[in-house]
């Protein structure tokens, strides 16, 4: 695809995404989360997390099991490695999932784009 073809496609998509401010979301800088299928990638996963939290609400937070997944962890030298994490929470306002790896002391909010489950 040429740039002109991409520009036409983005302009067409922008017509249907009328909530996007063209000053904030320029054509060359659209966030990838806009292209995620919410029903397929987020809705059921968020429901699983909500149900898991409800089942374990009487446990201490550090004792609650999460949903196993992997995510990329970036080291100080710029390299990245995949690490095993457990997903514990979902924030619908930011559309981010809380992941934790006790061994490495990682506790971070990640987009669904950066979380891989076994069945993905």
C-alpha positions, 0 to 999 in steps of 0.5 A, spaced: 500 500 500 502 506 498 501 512 503 496 515 499 492 509 500 493 508 507 491 516 508 484 514 504 483 508 509 485 512 515 480 518 513 475 513 511 476 510 518 476 517 522 469 519 519 466 513 523 470 514 529 467 521 530 470 521 537 477 522 535 480 529 535 484 530 529 489 535 533 490 530 538 490 523 534 493 525 528 493 520 522 500 518 523 499 517 530 493 513 531 493 508 538 493 501 536 488 500 541 483 503 537 483 497 532 482 492 537 476 488 537 473 489 544 468 483 544 473 478 542 480 481 546 477 485 552 470 483 554 471 476 556 478 477 559 475 483 563 469 478 565 474 473 567 478 477 572 471 480 575 469 473 576 476 471 579 476 477 584 469 476 586 471 469 588 477 471 592 474 477 595 476 475 602 483 473 601 489 478 602 491 481 595 497 478 595 494 471 596 489 472 590 491 468 584 491 471 577 490 469 570 496 466 567 499 470 561 506 473 558 508 480 557 514 483 554 519 486 560 524 491 557 531 491 561 535 497 562 539 496 556 533 496 551 533 489 550 526 485 552 524 479 554 518 475 555 516 474 562 510 470 565 505 474 569 498 473 573 493 478 571 489 481 577 485 487 575 482 491 569 481 498 569 475 500 564 477 507 564 484 506 561 483 499 558 489 497 562 490 490 565 494 489 572 499 484 571 504 482 576 510 477 577 512 476 584 519 474 582 521 480 578 517 485 583 513 487 576 507 490 578 504 494 572 498 496 568 498 493 561 494 494 554 491 488 552 496 488 546 502 487 550 498 481 554 499 474 551 495 468 554 496 461 552 490 461 547 491 467 543 
